[in-house]
């Protein structure tokens, strides 16, 4: 059952779709309400598709180095956008992909903040050494709850529900081989096949009750695990993971585990690494914006540090590629990093 509307705010400086974004005010991982039927998760504070498009169009006008391209349409006809910073074709290129699953929105919120930073002095010099491609919302229909199936059992209140699936109830992150859906076709035909991409971070959310070494995680990471991936591609993926781990895990509010992920090449982390030779990293942030399983949804007082985690991840990885320090990363931590597990219910 959906509860009554409770408005929760996060201290910060940037407002997108009602969310204020700034430094996390939490003192430890997971500080902020879980969802146990007592708190309302309000989707009205999340950036809508139309708000995102308006933001991107305004940033393109403001930012000389930014170009906005439409790469295709969703099932329901919404344009899918690609944000491009391609100053030098000889530079390495990274792709950031968010919201293959429409109910995993805080990575998109953080990505929009990162885009804004790229137009300011906050990321001065990064674009001199790296090309950046961003698909900020692949599954716009799911993000807007504009789907051909019922969402009556979903937890969140607000102006819409958000679902993992696209409008035809297909998981886009299981469609990277057959490519039946227009969203995955657009990604492969007009991004992955058109640009010489070296790295990709695929940004997702997972359930709220995963822990590593007895402490709830702020997220988890994983490199390609299919045996068909080139060992050099996997090594560079692990280096990318080292950059992210070293940026987030020591913060005090970040705590990362190793994700328990499969080896199927229908999953982007695996299939894209094999087909295109792109070094890929999966980042699963903690908690979802909506779901029909209450244990997957996280109270929105945690939004601040999860958005900050996204911004830091994108900034640190772009910097490391730009200045070449990614090639010096120690990947031995992967050998001792514990797989996360689900905390037993009390």
C-alpha positions as CSV (number, residue, x, y, z in Angstrom):
1,X,0.0,0.0,0.0
2,X,1.2,3.5,-0.8
3,X,1.6,5.8,2.2
4,X,0.8,9.5,2.6
5,X,3.1,12.1,1.0
6,X,6.1,13.1,3.1
7,X,8.5,15.6,1.7
8,X,12.1,15.0,2.6
9,X,14.8,17.4,1.5
10,X,18.6,17.2,1.1
11,X,20.8,20.2,1.7
12,X,22.6,21.3,-1.4
13,X,23.1,23.7,-4.1
14,X,21.7,22.4,-7.4
15,X,18.0,21.7,-7.9
16,X,16.9,19.3,-10.7
17,X,13.4,18.1,-10.6
18,X,13.1,19.3,-7.0
19,X,16.3,17.6,-5.7
20,X,18.9,19.7,-4.1
21,X,22.4,18.3,-4.7
22,X,25.5,19.1,-2.7
23,X,27.9,17.4,-0.3
24,X,26.5,14.5,1.6
25,X,25.4,15.3,5.1
26,X,25.3,11.7,6.3
27,X,27.8,10.4,8.8
28,X,27.8,6.8,7.7
29,X,26.7,4.5,5.0
30,X,23.0,4.0,4.9
31,X,22.1,6.9,7.2
32,X,18.6,7.8,6.3
33,X,15.4,5.8,6.4
34,X,15.0,2.5,4.9
35,X,11.5,1.9,3.4
36,X,9.6,-0.4,5.7
37,X,6.1,0.8,5.0
38,X,6.5,3.8,7.3
39,X,8.1,6.3,4.9
40,X,6.8,7.6,1.6
41,X,9.2,7.6,-1.4
42,X,8.1,10.6,-3.4
43,X,8.9,10.5,-7.1
44,X,7.8,14.1,-7.5
45,X,11.2,15.2,-6.4
46,X,12.9,13.3,-9.2
47,X,13.8,14.9,-12.6
48,X,11.2,14.1,-15.2
49,X,12.1,13.3,-18.8
50,X,10.9,16.7,-20.0
51,X,12.9,18.5,-17.3
52,X,15.9,16.5,-18.3
53,X,15.6,17.4,-21.9
54,X,15.1,21.1,-21.0
55,X,18.2,21.0,-18.8
56,X,20.3,19.3,-21.5
57,X,19.2,21.8,-24.2
58,X,20.1,24.7,-22.0
59,X,23.4,23.3,-21.1
60,X,24.2,22.8,-24.8
61,X,23.6,26.5,-25.3
62,X,25.9,27.4,-22.4
63,X,28.7,24.9,-23.0
64,X,30.8,25.4,-26.1
65,X,32.3,21.9,-25.9
66,X,29.0,20.1,-25.5
67,X,26.9,18.6,-28.3
68,X,23.5,17.0,-27.8
69,X,22.3,14.3,-30.3
70,X,19.2,12.3,-30.6
71,X,20.1,8.6,-31.2
72,X,16.7,7.1,-31.4
73,X,13.3,6.8,-29.8
74,X,11.8,4.7,-27.1
75,X,8.8,2.4,-27.5
76,X,6.5,5.3,-26.7
77,X,8.3,7.7,-29.0
78,X,10.5,9.7,-26.6
79,X,13.8,10.9,-28.0
80,X,16.9,9.1,-26.5
81,X,19.7,11.6,-26.0
82,X,23.4,11.4,-26.2
83,X,25.6,14.1,-24.7
84,X,28.9,14.4,-26.4
85,X,32.3,16.0,-25.5
86,X,34.5,15.0,-28.4
87,X,37.3,17.6,-28.5
88,X,40.0,15.3,-29.9
89,X,39.4,12.0,-31.7
90,X,42.9,10.8,-30.7
91,X,41.9,11.0,-27.0
92,X,40.6,7.9,-25.2
93,X,36.8,7.9,-24.9
94,X,34.5,6.9,-22.0
95,X,30.8,6.2,-22.2
96,X,28.6,6.7,-19.1
97,X,25.2,4.9,-19.4
98,X,22.4,5.4,-17.0
99,X,18.8,4.2,-16.5
100,X,18.7,1.1,-18.6
101,X,16.3,0.4,-15.7
102,X,13.8,3.2,-15.3
103,X,13.4,2.8,-11.5
104,X,17.1,3.4,-11.0
105,X,17.2,7.2,-11.2
106,X,19.7,8.7,-8.8
107,X,22.5,7.9,-11.1
108,X,20.8,10.1,-13.7
109,X,20.4,12.9,-11.2
110,X,24.2,12.6,-10.5
111,X,25.0,12.5,-14.2
112,X,23.1,15.7,-14.8
113,X,25.1,17.4,-12.1
114,X,28.3,16.1,-13.7
115,X,27.3,17.5,-17.0
116,X,26.7,20.9,-15.3
117,X,30.2,20.6,-13.8
118,X,31.8,20.0,-17.2
119,X,30.6,23.5,-18.2
120,X,32.3,25.1,-15.1
121,X,35.7,25.4,-13.6
122,X,34.9,22.4,-11.3
123,X,36.3,20.0,-13.9
124,X,38.9,22.3,-15.5
125,X,41.3,20.5,-17.8
126,X,39.5,17.1,-17.9
127,X,38.3,17.5,-21.4
128,X,41.8,18.2,-22.7
129,X,42.7,14.5,-22.4
130,X,39.4,12.5,-22.6
131,X,36.3,12.3,-24.8
132,X,33.1,11.8,-22.9
133,X,29.8,10.3,-24.1
134,X,26.8,10.2,-21.9
135,X,23.4,8.5,-22.4
136,X,21.6,10.0,-19.4
137,X,18.3,8.1,-19.6
138,X,18.1,5.1,-21.9
139,X,14.7,3.9,-20.6
140,X,12.7,7.1,-20.5
141,X,9.3,5.2,-20.7
142,X,10.1,3.2,-17.6
143,X,11.4,6.3,-15.8
144,X,8.1,8.0,-16.5
145,X,5.9,5.0,-15.7
146,X,4.5,5.3,-19.2
147,X,4.2,1.5,-19.8
148,X,1.8,-1.1,-21.2
149,X,1.3,-2.9,-17.9
150,X,0.1,-2.2,-14.4
151,X,2.2,-0.5,-11.8
152,X,-0.4,-0.6,-9.0
153,X,1.8,-2.7,-6.7
154,X,4.7,-0.3,-6.8
155,X,5.7,1.4,-3.5
156,X,6.4,5.1,-4.4
157,X,4.0,8.0,-4.2
158,X,4.2,11.2,-6.2
159,X,3.4,12.1,-9.7
160,X,4.4,8.7,-11.2
161,X,5.8,5.3,-10.6
162,X,9.1,4.1,-12.0
163,X,9.7,0.6,-13.4
164,X,12.7,-1.5,-14.2
165,X,11.3,-2.5,-17.6
166,X,10.6,-0.6,-20.8
167,X,7.1,0.1,-22.0
168,X,6.7,-3.5,-23.3
169,X,7.9,-5.0,-20.0
170,X,11.3,-5.9,-21.3
171,X,14.5,-5.7,-19.3
172,X,16.8,-3.7,-21.6
173,X,19.9,-5.1,-19.8
174,X,19.1,-8.5,-21.1
175,X,18.6,-7.4,-24.7
176,X,22.2,-6.7,-25.7
177,X,22.5,-9.8,-28.0
178,X,19.1,-10.0,-29.7
179,X,18.4,-6.2,-29.6
180,X,14.7,-6.5,-30.1
181,X,13.9,-3.2,-28.3
182,X,14.3,0.2,-29.9
183,X,16.2,1.5,-26.9
184,X,19.0,-1.1,-27.2
185,X,19.0,-0.8,-31.0
186,X,19.6,2.9,-30.6
187,X,22.5,2.4,-28.2
188,X,24.2,-0.2,-30.3
189,X,23.6,1.2,-33.8
190,X,24.1,4.9,-33.0
191,X,26.6,4.9,-30.1
192,X,28.6,1.7,-29.6
193,X,29.0,1.1,-33.4
194,X,29.7,4.7,-34.3
195,X,32.3,5.8,-31.8
196,X,35.7,4.3,-30.8
197,X,35.0,3.8,-27.1
198,X,37.7,2.6,-24.7
199,X,35.8,2.5,-21.4
200,X,32.2,2.4,-20.2
201,X,30.6,2.6,-16.8
202,X,27.1,1.2,-16.7
203,X,25.3,2.8,-13.7
204,X,22.5,0.9,-12.0
205,X,20.9,0.5,-8.6
206,X,20.4,-2.6,-6.5
207,X,18.4,-3.6,-3.4
208,X,18.9,-1.7,-0.1
209,X,20.0,-4.5,2.1
210,X,23.3,-5.6,0.6
211,X,26.3,-5.6,2.9
212,X,30.0,-6.3,2.8
213,X,31.9,-7.5,5.9
214,X,28.8,-6.8,8.0
215,X,28.3,-3.2,6.9
216,X,25.6,-2.0,4.5
217,X,27.2,-1.0,1.2
218,X,26.7,2.2,-0.7
219,X,27.1,0.3,-3.9
220,X,29.0,-2.5,-5.6
221,X,31.2,-2.9,-8.7
222,X,32.2,-5.6,-11.1
223,X,34.2,-6.0,-14.3
224,X,33.3,-8.4,-17.2
225,X,33.1,-12.0,-16.1
226,X,32.4,-13.8,-19.3
227,X,35.2,-16.1,-20.4
228,X,35.0,-14.6,-23.9
229,X,36.2,-11.2,-22.9
230,X,39.8,-10.3,-23.9
231,X,42.1,-10.5,-20.9
232,X,43.5,-7.0,-21.7
233,X,40.0,-5.6,-21.8
234,X,39.2,-7.2,-18.4
235,X,42.5,-5.8,-16.9
236,X,41.6,-2.3,-18.0
237,X,38.1,-2.8,-16.6
238,X,39.7,-3.7,-13.3
239,X,41.8,-0.6,-13.5
240,X,38.6,1.5,-14.0
241,X,37.2,-0.3,-11.0
242,X,40.2,0.6,-8.9
243,X,39.8,4.3,-9.7
244,X,36.2,4.1,-8.6
245,X,36.9,2.1,-5.5
246,X,39.8,4.4,-4.4
247,X,37.5,7.4,-4.9
248,X,34.5,6.1,-3.0
249,X,35.4,3.5,-0.4
250,X,37.7,5.8,1.8
251,X,35.1,8.6,2.1
252,X,33.4,7.4,5.3
253,X,30.0,7.6,3.6
254,X,31.0,5.2,0.8
255,X,31.4,1.4,1.3
256,X,31.7,-0.8,-1.8
257,X,31.4,-4.5,-2.3
258,X,32.0,-6.8,-5.2
259,X,28.8,-7.5,-7.1
260,X,27.6,-11.1,-7.6
261,X,27.0,-10.8,-11.4
262,X,26.5,-13.4,-14.0
263,X,28.5,-14.1,-17.1
264,X,25.7,-13.9,-19.7
265,X,26.6,-11.7,-22.7
266,X,23.0,-10.4,-22.9
267,X,24.1,-8.2,-20.0
268,X,25.8,-5.0,-21.2
269,X,28.9,-5.4,-18.9
270,X,29.7,-8.7,-20.6
271,X,28.3,-8.4,-24.1
272,X,29.7,-4.9,-24.9
273,X,33.1,-5.9,-23.6
274,X,33.2,-8.9,-25.9
275,X,31.7,-7.4,-29.1
276,X,33.3,-4.0,-29.1
277,X,36.5,-4.5,-27.0
278,X,35.3,-1.9,-24.5
279,X,36.5,-2.1,-20.9
280,X,33.3,-2.0,-18.9
281,X,32.5,-1.5,-15.2
282,X,29.2,-2.1,-13.6
283,X,28.3,0.2,-10.6
284,X,25.2,-0.8,-8.7
285,X,24.2,2.0,-6.3
286,X,22.3,1.2,-3.1
287,X,18.5,1.2,-3.2
288,X,16.0,2.0,-5.9
289,X,13.6,4.9,-6.5
290,X,10.6,2.6,-6.8
291,X,9.8,-1.1,-6.9
292,X,7.1,-3.6,-6.0
293,X,9.5,-5.2,-3.5
294,X,9.6,-2.9,-0.5
295,X,13.1,-4.1,0.5
296,X,14.5,-2.8,-2.7
297,X,13.4,0.8,-2.1
298,X,15.5,3.2,-0.1
299,X,14.2,6.2,1.9
300,X,15.0,9.5,0.1
301,X,17.1,11.0,2.9
302,X,19.9,8.8,1.3
303,X,19.5,10.6,-2.0
304,X,22.2,13.1,-1.3
305,X,25.1,10.8,-0.8
306,X,24.1,8.5,-3.6
307,X,23.9,11.4,-6.0
308,X,27.3,12.6,-4.7
309,X,28.7,9.1,-5.2
310,X,27.7,9.2,-8.8
311,X,29.2,12.6,-9.4
312,X,32.5,11.6,-7.7
313,X,32.6,8.4,-9.7
314,X,32.2,10.1,-13.1
315,X,34.6,12.9,-12.2
316,X,37.3,10.6,-10.8
317,X,37.1,8.2,-13.8
318,X,37.2,11.0,-16.3
319,X,40.2,12.6,-14.6
320,X,42.1,9.3,-14.4
321,X,41.6,8.6,-18.1
322,X,42.4,12.2,-19.0
323,X,45.7,12.3,-17.1
324,X,46.7,8.7,-17.8
325,X,46.8,7.7,-14.2
326,X,44.3,4.9,-14.9
327,X,47.1,2.9,-16.4
328,X,49.0,2.9,-13.1
329,X,46.1,1.6,-10.9
330,X,46.8,-1.3,-8.6
331,X,44.1,-4.0,-9.3
332,X,45.2,-6.4,-6.6
333,X,42.4,-5.1,-4.3
334,X,40.0,-7.2,-6.5
335,X,41.5,-10.4,-5.1
336,X,40.6,-9.5,-1.5
337,X,37.4,-7.4,-2.0
338,X,34.5,-9.4,-0.5
339,X,31.4,-10.2,-2.5
340,X,28.4,-8.5,-1.0
341,X,25.6,-10.6,0.5
342,X,22.1,-9.8,1.5
343,X,21.7,-8.8,5.1
344,X,19.4,-11.4,6.9
345,X,16.0,-9.9,7.7
346,X,15.5,-9.3,11.4
